[in-house]
Amino acid sequence: MASPENSPVKITAKTHVKPAKKLGKKECQLVTFDLPYLAFYYNQKLLLYKTDKTVDEFEEMVMKLKQGLGVVLEEFYQLGGKLGRDEDGVFRVEFDDDMEGVEVVEAIGEDITVDDLTAEEGTASFKDLIPYNGILNLEGQHRPLLALQLTKLKDGLTMGCAFNHAILDGSSTWHFMKSWAEICNGSSSISVSPFLERTKARDTRVKLDLSLPPDPFSESNGDAKPKLVPQLKEKVFKFSESAVDKIKSKVNQNPPSDGSKPFSTFQSLAVHIWRHVTHARELKPEDYTVFTVFADCRKRVDPPMPESYFGNLIQAIFTATAVGLLTNNPPEFGAAVIQKAIESHNAKAIDERNKEWESAPKIFQFKDAGVNCVAVGSSPRFPVYEMDFGWGKPESVRSGSNNRFDGMVYLYQGKSGGKSIDVEITLEGGAMEKLEKDKEFLFQV
């Protein structure tokens, strides 16, 4: 439980929180939508709040959060369990009242201000504030499926969260967080209960042989020589509502002649990012570039699943084109490529993808998104600024350092509301420097 030497954050306590009521023994099979994420890392989120609380008041806040967590875990009990396997080797979530529950770390960073962290472009300082850095979801067999770190700052509080991505996606993550905030704000029950029957979305039982490949991003992957790791740089680009509107109107200046729908806000911003990142990488015209989006399939599967479905109900949608075609054509060319890929990913395509994977399961690593890729996760639709636990809305919401690679993009609501969007991008250092100077990308023209 000791803090790393020279860390500005000192850990003061570590406890565990279980559901407030006894629930007995429960099991839930992981399904085809969940299993590919076993070799991803825990999904990390950091929420920053400004408060002027004393240490004693901070301890009261922590107690309130723990009490609310115990209540919300009565319905979201899977987060208090562990990964296990049944007698056939099929992965599942296992819960019983004797398990330790959710890990909660308390810490103090007396010299850190909220403004210090909101000004942080990268994630280096976040590693002291979010648990489970570099921890694979597969390790959920031996450790909690949710870990939290609550850190008192000089003028605020951070809530660092690490969710096991093999058991839930972004929609489920923010459904849980919003439900927890409701309880902490005095509600006696949550407004929307989680739909826990994963096998309604897919009931195929898949036995996995999990011999994970070595991680090329580690200092040494077993070879005599360590692999060279690209120097990555992270930055948050903030697009105002007016900038988003301009990007969307530009892409829709020349409507498709084939009668297809106008390009959505997401498709418009996505092609804007894809084109300018590709340009910053200085690729050859004949090179290929891949666009990947982790799409919510709740309304795409047949029968459709409720929004409250708890688990992973996302799939990666891939599309590719030549660099020259993407960058030399007007933006509506790339937008049409993205739109076609997204719209063709219907119930039939999802079913075919699942059957193909089930016949020859392959565990992907987080970086397997494609060559010269731009991969988009999270969503500006997630209500991240509604996470008020009793001391106001967050000043900022960010992703941690896990699951980042060259081309990974996270989209969030902008703090200013409306259609503003924050775009977190991770790129190789040289390409990021070029993107930062790209006035057309930043809409400074």
Beta strands, then each sheet from edge to edge (+ up, - down):
strand 1: 10-17
strand 2: 26-29
strand 3: 43-50
strand 4: 82-85
strand 5: 91-95
strand 6: 102-109
strand 7: 146-153
strand 8: 156-163
strand 9: 232-239
strand 10: 288-296
strand 11: 314-322
strand 12: 374-378
strand 13: 396-399
strand 14: 408-413
strand 15: 421-428
sheet 1: 1+ 6- 7- 8+ 3- 13+
sheet 2: 2+ 5- 4+
sheet 3: 9+ 15- 14+ 12+ 10+ 11-
end
